[in-house]
Every structure is written in structure tokens, then in C-alpha cells.
Amino acid sequence: MMLKEWLNTTGFEKTREAKKMAKIKKKLMTLEIERCQKKMTHCDVTAVDKKIADHKSAYAKMCEDKR
């Protein structure tokens, strides 16, 4: 019984997906910080906004695939 659970590939895939999702969330946080810093210095934030939108859509897609 334990061997079947250990060799179960779906558990491994779930772990990999969770790590990818955590990585995307971390990247989103750093992009939000970068966006705030650029706003404070009155720089253009459109490039950062585009990156944030791309990462949010990737995260949303992973959440939909997980269901």
C-alpha cells in the first residue's frame, strides 16, 4: 500500500505544480515591490504592469488546470 502511494506520479506532479505556483506568487510579490518603487520615483511602470499581468494569467491558468 505505501509503495503504491510512494510511486504515485500524480502526487509528484501535484508537488511540482505547487512549487511552480509558489514560485509564480513569489515573482508576483517582487514585481509588485518593483512597481511601487518605480511609482515612487515617477518612472514608467507599463513594462512592470505587463509582466504582472502575464504572471497573473499564468497563475490563474495553473489554478484552473488544478481543478
C-alpha positions in Angstrom: 0.0 0.0 0.0 2.7 2.5 0.9 4.7 1.6 -2.1 1.8 2.5 -4.4 1.5 5.8 -2.7 5.2 6.4 -3.0 5.3 5.6 -6.7 2.2 7.5 -7.5 3.1 10.0 -10.2 0.1 12.2 -9.5 1.4 13.1 -6.1 4.7 14.1 -7.6 3.0 16.2 -10.2 1.0 17.9 -7.6 4.1 18.7 -5.7 5.8 20.1 -8.8 2.7 22.2 -9.6 2.6 23.6 -6.0 6.3 24.5 -6.3 5.6 26.3 -9.7 2.7 28.1 -8.2 4.7 29.2 -5.2 7.5 30.4 -7.5 5.0 32.5 -9.5 3.5 34.0 -6.3 7.0 35.0 -5.2 7.8 36.6 -8.5 4.5 38.5 -8.4 5.4 39.9 -5.0 8.8 41.1 -6.2 7.2 42.6 -9.3 4.7 44.5 -7.1 7.6 45.8 -5.0 9.4 46.9 -8.1 6.2 48.6 -9.4 5.8 50.5 -6.1 9.5 51.6 -6.2 9.2 52.8 -9.8 5.9 54.7 -9.0 7.6 56.4 -6.1 10.4 57.6 -8.4 7.9 58.6 -11.0 9.2 56.2 -13.6 7.2 54.4 -16.3 5.6 51.3 -14.9 3.9 49.9 -18.0 6.6 47.2 -18.6 6.2 46.0 -15.0 2.4 46.1 -15.3 2.7 43.9 -18.4 4.9 41.4 -16.5 2.5 41.3 -13.6 -0.5 40.7 -15.9 1.4 37.8 -17.7 2.3 36.2 -14.3 -1.2 36.6 -13.0 -2.7 35.0 -16.1 -0.2 32.1 -15.8 -1.1 31.6 -12.2 -4.8 31.7 -13.0 -4.3 29.1 -15.7 -2.5 26.8 -13.3 -5.3 27.2 -10.8 -7.9 26.3 -13.4 -5.8 23.3 -14.5 -5.5 22.2 -10.9 -9.3 21.9 -10.6 
